[in-house]
């Protein structure tokens, strides 16, 4: 069998294809790294916005209704950023280290927000309501809280949380108060588990109001 010499043209084409293939692979890696960094940067930008919003609550002079509105907005913003962070982590679009670091910061911001609310609304009874959609006991408790909110007029500050969301406060509160089911309420620093009738909840709120004013 006779070995035919390989033409220079074929060698050139082979080398050219190799260079093109390498360029495509490198470009793919570069693009992947860029989008990964872009998503992390997006989270960091959102984190800075949430942080500014939380600290602004301490320094900006607002009337009570404006302050309540901004508190609700801050809680919702933390939930939104944490949901997006978990989505990126689940899709392997951010590193585990980045996820853990940002989640810890969100927990810290949530804690600071709780402290701010406790300070700014010291004259009110704070009620944090944790529930799940399509949970009948949660629905009943919502009606009870609505009734008591009207009864106590401006003496209550009620914040509700969706137990199916990824808000850092939900896990934190469930661990702190050793709760494993919904609904539950945290009234000032007192946990109330399960559905509670209006008369019983009114007694608890009155006790907390008396204790706070003592």
N, C-alpha and C positions, 0 to 999 in steps of 0.2 A: 504494500500500500504506500502510495506516495503522499508525503506531507506537503501540502501547499502552503506557501508563505502567506501570512496574514497581511492584508494590505494596510497601508498607513491610514487609509480612509476609515476602515473598520475600527482600528485602534482609536482614532480620533473620536468617532461616534460613541464608542464604548466609554471613553473618558468623559465625554460631554454628558452622557446620560448619568454617569456616576456622580458628577458634580451637581447636576440638576436634582437628582434624587436626594443627595445630601442636603442641598439647599432647602428642599421642601420639608425634610425632617426637622432641620434646625429652625425653620420658620414656624413649624408647628409647635415646637417646644417654646419658642419665643412668644408666640401668640397665646399659648396656654398659660405661660407665666404672667403675661400682661393681664389677661382676664382675671386670673386668680388674684393678682395684686389690686386690680380695679375693684373687685368685690370687697376685698378687705378695706380698701380706701373708702368705699361707699359706707361700710359699717362704721368706720372711724369717724366719718363726717356726721353720720347720724348720732353717734355717741356724743360728739361735741355739742350738737344741737340740744340733745336731751340734758346733758350736763349744764349747759347754759340756762336751760329752762328751769331746772331744779334749783340752781343757785339764785336765779332771778326772783324766785318766790320769797327769799329771805330779805332781799334788798329793795325791791320795787314797792313803792307805796301804792296800795290799791284798796278799793272798798271791798267789803266782804264778798259780795256776789262775784266780782271779778276774780278775786283770789280763789274762790271755790271753783270757778270755771277753769282757771289755769291749773289747779291741782288735778282736776279730772283729766285735763289734757295731758299733763305730765305723766300720770299713771298710764294713760293710753299710749303715749309715745314710747315708754319703756317696754310695754307689751309688744308694740309693733316692731321695735328694733330687735327684741329678743326672738320674736317669731322668725324674722328674716335671717338672723344669725343661725338659728337652728336649721332653717331650710338650707342654707349654704353648707352647713356642717354635714347634714344628711346627704347632700348631693356631692360631698367631698370637694367643695369649692373653696373652703378655707381650711387651714391646718387645725389640728386638735389643740395645739398650743395657743393659737390665736383665739379659738373658740373659748377655751377655758379662761383666758385672760379677760376677754370682753364680758363673759358671763359673770365673772367675779366683780367686774366694775359695775355691771347692771344691778347686781345684788346690793352693792355698796350705795349706789344712787337711790335704789328703792328704800333702803334703810334711812338714808338722809332725808328722803321725801317724807317718810313716816314721822321722823323727828320734827321736821318743819311743820307738818300738819298738826302734830301734838302741841307745838309751841304757839303757832298762829291761831289755833282754834281751842285754846285752853279753856275758854268759857263755854265750850260745847261738849256734849257727850259724843264721842267718836264711835261710830258703828261701821265695822268692815264686814261686809256680807259676801260669803263665798258660796257659789252655787253652780249647778250644771243645767244647761238647757234640757228641756223635756224631762225634768225631774219634778214630779208632782209636789213633793215637799218644798222644793225651792220655789215653785209657783205660789204655794200657799203662804210661805214666809214673805214673799215679795208683797203680797196683799197686806199682810200684817204690818210690815215696815212702812208701807205707803200710808196706812191708817195712823200709825204712831207718829210718822213725820208730820202729818196734819195736826195731830193732837198736841205735839210739843212745839209746833210752829218752827221757830228758828233756834231751838235749843239742841237739835240733833244735827250731826253732820254724817251722812251715810254715803259710803263708797261701796259699790258692788263690783265683784270680780267673777268672771266666767271661769269656772273650774276646769274647763277643757282647754283653756288657753295656756300659753307657755310663760305667763307672767312670773318672774322670779319670786314675787311675794307669796304666791300660792304654795310653792314647795317649802319656802322658808317658814311660813306660818304653820303649815301642817306638821313640820318637824318640831317647831318650837312648842306647840300646844298638843303634840301627839294625837293628831286627828287623822283619820284614814278614810273619811267619807264626807259627802256633802248632803245637805247644807250645813254650814257652821258659821257662827258670828263671833267676832272679837269686839267686845264692847269695852272701850278704853283698853285695859289689859286683861280682861276677863273673857274666857272662851265659853261659848254656849253651843252645844252640839245638837244637831238634828232640828226638826221642826219644833217651834215653841209658840204656844198660843199667845194672843195679844195680851191677855191679863197677866200671864207669867212674865212675858218680856217687859211689860210695863213696870212690874215690880223690880226686875233686875235693873232697868234703866234708872228708876227712882233711887235705888240703892247706890248706884254708881254716881248719880248726881249729888246725893247726900255725902258720900265719901269724898268726892272731889271738893265740895264746899266746906268740909270740916277743917 
